[in-house]
Amino acid sequence: MTGRMPGPTSHTFFSQRLRLHYVDWGNPSKPPLVMLHGGRDHCRAWDWAATALRDDWHILAPDLRGHGDSAWSTDGSYAIAGYIYDLAQLVNQQRLAPVTIVAHSLGGQIALRYAGLYPDTVARLVAIEGLGPSPAQLEKFKNRTIVERMDEWIGEQRNLAGRLPRRYGTIEDAFRRMQEENPRLTAEQARHLTEHPTTCKAVTSSCSGRASRARPSCSTARRVAPATPPKTGGSATSVTRR
């Protein structure tokens, strides 16, 4: 990106022993604003919006676990509870409450659940396409037994275990792929998203997803996030504060 001001600085924080990455756009005296990306994004997809808002906000944009420059989940699980915990850790460790959150898609689902758990820590919330499965999808799930859903999930995990990331010989190859998959991106936006995060410079995987000129939505360094096990009527997730 070009502009009169420098870009953000990179930082890390820890959650459940995972080293997670976020960028800080400076201006710490202003109200805190966390920007959460979607499932096929990384944190630098917010750069255009953050550039426009940075004069009035102290913006932090994390890479979700398994995305961008954040660590992969050690057990291969990317349940929504883990993402919520990561957000809680970021808000707590950086003392951001009460925080304003702008979030898209998966990020919206995370933010809405977090706000429901800790409403006193959230000043404002903007959720873009973050309401979860459509009514048609929910109806489909309702008509299937837990045995069918569990069997499908196990099959998906087996397939994912043998899946290799798509690799490109050069950044230019990845850039062309980004443009093919996201025709609404300008050349500048496509190159910017291809070159960030830094892991793209070593290994680049597939690009897919929706995009817009205002807030591109694609990651060239997306880590494969296995599906969450189907619910059985109770929660089997335990979280240890670290």
Residue pairs with C-beta under 8 A, 6 or more apart in sequence:
1 7
1 47
1 48
1 51
1 188
1 192
3 51
5 51
5 54
7 23
7 47
8 23
8 24
8 25
8 26
8 47
8 50
8 59
8 61
9 23
9 24
9 26
10 21
10 22
10 23
10 69
11 21
11 22
11 23
11 24
12 19
12 20
12 21
12 22
13 20
13 22
13 89
13 90
13 93
13 94
14 20
14 89
14 242
15 65
15 85
15 86
15 89
15 90
15 242
16 82
16 85
16 86
16 239
16 240
16 242
17 74
17 242
18 65
18 70
18 71
18 73
18 74
18 86
19 70
19 71
20 62
20 63
20 65
20 70
20 71
20 86
20 90
21 43
21 62
21 63
21 68
21 69
21 70
21 197
22 43
22 60
22 61
22 62
22 63
22 90
23 43
23 44
23 60
23 61
24 58
24 59
24 60
25 50
25 54
25 57
25 58
25 59
25 60
25 61
26 54
26 58
27 54
27 55
27 57
27 58
27 59
28 58
29 58
30 56
30 57
30 58
31 56
31 57
31 58
31 100
31 123
32 57
32 58
32 60
32 94
32 96
32 99
32 100
33 53
33 57
33 58
33 59
33 60
33 99
33 100
33 101
33 102
34 59
34 60
34 61
34 62
34 87
34 90
34 91
34 96
34 99
34 100
34 101
34 102
34 103
35 43
35 46
35 49
35 50
35 59
35 60
35 61
35 101
35 102
35 103
35 107
36 61
36 62
36 64
36 87
36 101
36 102
36 103
36 104
36 106
36 107
36 108
36 110
36 111
37 43
37 45
37 46
37 61
37 63
37 64
37 67
37 103
37 104
37 105
37 106
37 107
37 217
37 219
38 45
38 104
38 105
38 106
38 107
38 108
38 129
38 209
38 217
39 105
39 106
39 222
39 225
40 208
40 209
40 217
40 218
40 219
40 222
41 67
41 104
41 105
41 107
41 209
41 217
41 218
41 219
41 222
42 63
42 67
42 68
42 69
42 193
42 196
42 197
42 219
42 221
42 222
43 61
43 62
43 63
43 67
43 68
43 197
44 61
44 68
44 192
44 193
44 196
44 197
45 193
45 215
45 216
45 217
45 218
45 219
46 59
46 61
46 215
47 192
47 196
48 189
48 214
48 215
48 216
49 102
49 214
49 215
50 59
50 61
53 59
57 100
60 90
60 94
60 96
62 70
62 86
62 87
62 90
63 69
63 70
63 197
64 70
64 83
64 86
64 106
64 107
64 110
65 71
65 72
65 73
65 78
65 82
65 83
65 86
66 72
66 73
66 78
66 223
66 224
66 225
67 219
67 221
67 222
67 223
67 225
68 196
68 197
68 199
68 219
68 221
69 197
69 198
69 199
69 221
72 223
73 82
76 157
76 160
76 226
77 226
77 228
78 225
78 226
78 228
79 228
79 229
79 237
80 109
80 110
80 113
80 228
81 235
81 237
81 239
82 237
83 106
83 110
84 110
84 113
84 114
84 117
85 239
87 110
87 111
87 114
88 114
88 117
88 118
90 96
91 97
91 99
91 118
91 121
96 121
97 118
97 120
97 121
97 122
98 120
98 121
98 122
98 123
99 121
99 122
99 123
100 122
100 123
100 124
100 125
100 126
101 111
101 114
101 115
101 122
101 124
101 125
101 126
102 126
102 128
103 110
103 111
103 112
103 125
103 126
103 127
103 128
103 130
104 128
104 129
104 130
104 215
104 217
105 128
105 129
105 130
105 217
106 130
107 130
108 127
108 128
108 129
108 130
108 131
109 130
109 131
109 132
111 125
111 127
111 130
112 125
112 127
112 130
112 131
114 122
115 122
115 125
133 141
141 149
146 230
146 232
149 230
150 229
150 230
150 232
153 227
153 229
153 230
156 226
156 227
157 226
157 227
160 224
160 226
163 224
165 203
165 205
165 206
165 224
166 204
166 205
166 206
167 203
167 204
167 205
168 174
168 177
168 204
171 194
171 195
171 200
171 201
171 204
173 204
174 194
174 200
174 204
174 207
174 220
175 190
175 191
175 194
177 206
177 207
177 220
178 185
178 190
178 191
178 193
178 194
178 207
178 218
178 220
179 185
179 187
179 190
181 207
181 208
181 209
181 218
182 190
182 207
182 209
182 210
182 211
182 216
182 218
184 211
184 212
184 213
185 193
185 211
185 213
185 216
185 218
186 213
189 211
189 213
189 216
190 216
193 216
193 218
193 219
193 220
194 200
194 204
194 207
194 220
195 201
197 221
199 221
200 220
200 221
203 221
204 220
204 221
205 220
205 221
205 222
205 223
205 224
206 222
207 218
207 219
207 220
207 222
208 218
209 217
209 218
209 219
210 217
210 218
211 217
211 218
229 236
